[in-house]
Amino acid sequence: MTAVLFLGIALFGGCNDTTTNPTRRTPLNGVTNLKAYSAGTNSVGLEWTATSDTSTLDFLQHEIDVKFGSSSIISIAVPKLATSTTIAGLTEGAIYTFDVIVVASSNSQTYVNSNPTTIQWAPARRSPPVKMFEIASPVDSAGLEFLPNTPHVLSARNTATQQIIDVLLDTSSAGNIILRSGDQNPFLVGQGRHTKFSTEVSNSDGLDFGRDLPPALGTYTQSSVTIPSTFVTSGVVFYAVSADNNYVRILIQRNVSSLVVGSSPNRYIQIQISYQNIPGVPFAKLDGH
């Protein structure tokens, strides 16, 4: 009888020994709504919705594991109250996997780390803000050129320099803003290149905003995109792919109450570009995209 009683006590104690049986501890809840953006040539921004365990005392911090292929290359600690961070020291155009983990205190008797929340993304370069004048301007007419490597604004009607234009600004349609493929340039026939725009558009006053996925490849179907002249609530971001299969985000910045600045025929828009210098990388790569 004594032996049986002793065994029962031992088994009872073993069932509750979370120190020696860590598998009986509960994983913390992971972050949700994880998104990413190309913050620069060598960096990616991440943002997320905080874990539902934010107030849990055993929640220590976030850990972000960065992988290239199957190899882990960086592990970064991020404070527990943070809901965003920027990962630097990356390679332009390389597709990385980012695992965001909610980390439990090492001496916790109740919790273990969460399962990772994962996203894939790639760094991409940015242009400084520049002015892009409408093609009707006899002096300042300009277009975007995505070669060589760094996007910049060039004359859209200077036949002497044989410029190759990827994107044009046209405001001739009832004051609307129209971005056109470079091959629609009436001044440089045969010199423009065919650029395709996505049907997806984002409202934003900057380029530092995340997405869970880039626009699907099948959405790049348009030779031009239009914003009504009445659109003044924020800046707007268009997505495009060049003739060389380089993916681009074009931010048109709001100027107080308008996206168009100046008067005809010298109207212009203030733009900034995020440009993927590596062909075929639409800022992220996931199965089916």
Residue pairs with C-beta under 8 A, 6 or more apart in sequence:
14 21
18 24
18 25
18 109
18 110
19 109
22 112
25 104
25 108
25 109
25 110
25 111
25 112
26 110
26 111
26 112
27 111
27 112
27 113
27 114
27 115
28 51
28 53
28 56
28 58
28 59
28 102
28 103
28 104
28 111
28 112
28 113
28 114
29 51
29 52
29 53
29 102
29 114
30 51
30 100
30 101
30 102
30 114
30 115
30 116
30 117
31 48
31 49
31 50
31 51
31 62
31 83
31 100
31 102
31 114
31 117
32 48
32 49
32 51
32 117
33 48
33 49
33 212
34 46
34 47
34 48
34 98
34 100
34 117
34 118
34 119
34 212
35 46
35 47
35 48
35 119
35 209
35 210
35 211
35 212
36 44
36 45
36 46
36 47
36 98
36 119
36 120
36 121
36 210
36 211
36 212
36 284
37 44
37 45
37 121
37 207
37 208
37 209
37 210
37 211
37 283
38 44
38 45
38 121
38 122
38 123
38 124
38 274
38 276
38 283
39 45
39 86
39 123
39 208
40 123
40 124
40 125
40 126
41 92
41 123
41 124
41 125
41 126
42 88
42 89
42 90
42 91
42 92
42 123
43 86
43 87
43 88
43 89
43 90
43 123
44 86
44 87
44 90
44 96
44 98
44 121
44 122
44 123
45 84
45 85
45 86
45 87
45 208
45 210
46 64
46 84
46 85
46 86
46 87
46 98
46 100
46 119
46 210
47 83
47 84
47 210
48 83
48 84
48 100
48 117
49 83
50 81
50 83
51 59
51 102
51 114
53 59
53 102
53 111
53 114
54 80
54 81
56 111
58 104
58 105
58 108
58 110
58 111
59 80
59 102
59 103
59 104
59 105
59 111
60 80
60 103
60 104
60 105
60 106
61 77
61 78
61 79
61 80
61 103
62 77
62 78
62 79
62 80
62 82
62 100
62 101
62 102
62 103
63 75
63 76
63 77
63 78
63 100
63 101
63 103
63 113
64 74
64 75
64 76
64 78
64 85
64 87
64 98
64 99
64 100
64 101
65 72
65 74
65 75
65 98
65 99
65 101
65 116
66 72
66 73
66 74
66 75
66 76
66 87
66 90
66 96
66 97
66 98
66 99
67 73
67 96
67 97
67 98
67 99
68 94
68 95
68 96
68 97
74 87
74 89
76 85
76 87
77 103
78 85
87 96
87 98
90 96
90 123
91 123
92 122
92 123
92 124
92 125
92 277
92 278
93 122
93 123
93 124
93 276
93 277
93 278
93 281
94 122
94 123
94 278
95 120
95 121
95 122
95 281
95 284
95 285
96 120
96 121
96 122
97 118
97 119
97 120
98 118
98 119
98 120
98 121
99 116
99 117
99 118
100 116
100 117
100 118
101 113
101 114
101 115
101 116
101 117
102 113
102 114
103 113
103 114
104 111
104 112
104 113
105 111
119 212
119 284
120 284
120 285
120 286
121 283
121 284
122 276
122 278
122 281
122 283
122 284
122 285
124 247
124 274
124 275
124 276
124 277
124 281
124 283
125 149
125 150
125 274
125 275
125 277
126 207
126 272
126 273
126 274
126 275
127 150
127 151
127 152
127 272
127 273
127 275
128 272
129 253
129 270
129 271
129 272
130 152
130 153
130 270
130 271
130 272
131 140
131 142
131 153
131 261
131 268
131 269
131 270
131 271
132 142
132 143
132 144
132 153
132 169
132 268
132 269
132 270
132 271
133 140
133 141
133 142
133 169
133 266
133 267
133 268
134 141
134 169
134 170
134 171
134 172
134 264
134 265
134 266
134 267
134 268
135 141
135 143
135 156
135 157
135 168
135 169
135 170
135 185
135 186
135 187
136 170
136 171
136 172
136 264
136 265
137 265
137 266
137 267
137 268
138 265
139 266
140 266
140 268
141 155
141 156
141 157
141 187
142 153
142 154
142 155
142 156
142 169
142 268
143 153
143 154
143 155
143 156
143 163
143 165
143 166
143 167
143 168
143 169
143 182
143 185
143 192
144 151
144 152
144 153
144 154
144 165
144 166
144 167
144 168
144 182
144 250
144 271
144 273
145 151
145 152
145 153
145 154
145 163
145 164
145 165
145 166
146 166
146 242
146 244
146 246
146 248
146 275
147 164
147 244
149 277
150 275
151 248
151 273
151 275
154 161
154 163
154 165
155 161
155 163
156 163
156 165
156 168
156 185
156 187
156 188
157 185
157 187
157 188
159 187
159 188
162 191
163 188
163 191
164 182
164 191
164 192
164 193
165 182
165 185
165 188
165 191
165 192
165 193
166 181
166 182
166 192
166 193
166 195
166 242
166 243
167 179
167 180
167 181
167 182
167 195
167 240
167 250
168 179
168 180
168 181
168 182
168 184
168 185
168 192
169 177
169 178
169 179
169 180
169 268
169 269
170 178
170 179
170 180
170 224
171 177
171 178
171 260
171 264
171 267
172 178
173 226
174 229
175 229
175 260
176 226
176 227
176 228
176 229
177 226
177 227
177 229
177 231
177 252
177 259
177 260
177 269
178 224
178 225
178 226
178 227
179 197
179 224
179 225
179 238
179 240
179 250
180 223
180 224
181 192
181 193
181 194
181 195
181 196
181 197
181 223
181 224
182 191
182 192
182 193
182 194
182 195
183 192
183 193
183 194
183 195
183 223
184 192
184 223
184 224
185 191
185 192
193 242
193 243
194 223
194 243
195 223
195 240
195 241
195 242
195 243
196 220
196 221
196 222
196 223
196 240
196 241
197 220
197 222
197 223
197 224
197 225
197 238
197 239
197 240
198 215
198 219
198 220
198 221
198 222
198 238
198 239
198 240
198 241
199 215
199 219
199 221
199 222
200 215
200 219
200 239
201 225
201 236
201 237
201 238
201 239
202 209
202 211
202 236
202 237
202 239
203 233
203 234
203 235
203 236
203 237
204 234
204 235
204 236
204 237
204 251
205 234
205 235
205 253
205 254
206 235
206 251
207 237
207 249
207 251
207 272
207 274
211 283
211 284
213 284
213 286
213 289
214 239
214 247
214 282
214 283
214 284
214 289
215 239
215 282
216 289
217 282
217 289
219 239
220 239
220 240
220 241
225 238
227 236
227 252
227 259
229 260
231 259
232 254
232 257
232 258
232 259
234 254
235 251
235 252
235 253
235 254
235 259
236 251
236 252
236 259
237 249
237 250
237 251
237 252
238 249
238 250
238 252
239 247
239 248
239 249
239 250
240 247
240 248
240 249
240 250
241 247
241 248
241 282
242 248
244 279
245 279
245 280
246 275
246 276
246 277
246 278
246 279
247 275
247 276
247 281
247 282
247 283
248 273
248 274
248 275
248 276
249 273
249 274
249 283
250 271
250 273
251 271
251 272
251 273
251 274
252 259
252 269
252 270
252 271
253 259
253 269
253 270
253 271
253 272
255 261
255 270
259 269
260 267
260 268
260 269
261 267
261 268
261 269
261 270
262 268
276 282
276 283
282 289
